[in-house]
Amino acid sequence: MPSTYKHVLIPVDSSAQAAAAFNEAVNIAQRHTATLTALYVVDDSAYHAPALDPVLNELLDAEASHANADMRDRQRFVATTTVPQFKAEVAYGNPKRTIADYAKQHSDIDLIVLGATGKDSPHRVAVGSTTSYVVDHAPCNVIVIR
């Protein structure tokens, strides 16, 4: 474990677990004077069809709009802290793959903080499939928050 983290990635969604993980990531970024990047992945994996139905497009647009509003709220919150730099990103794709790929593409990320389960976990399980995948495929340390 590095003595100091330089860049922390926090994947977020609208779950209580993600909110707890976000608060912990902010605390870690403050303690380490690290850059903090929040990544909201709009899960479009259910919408891959040759010709998307207009209703499905509306659902994706609504989720993207929610994601952007969520990120603006997080940006306002982080502005009240001592985190030196905050980035908010919205991406589309399969969340578990997108999170791991994002960390691989941004080699300066040295820590991922994420909730044990997310909004798509209908049952409280020990660790959700997204979290498990990220732990197994991340190129850096991962802290799981319960």
KANOR-V138177 format. One line per field, one symbol per residue. phi: phi as a letter, one per 20 degrees, with the letter a starting at -180 (. if undefined). A space follows every 50 residues. Layout:
phi->???
This chain:
phi->.ffbedbddcfcbeeffffffffffffffffdldfcdecddffdffdecg cffgfffffffffffffffgfffffffffeddffbccdcdcdqfgfffff fffffdfefdbddbffccfeefcfdgbffffgffgfdfebfcdddd
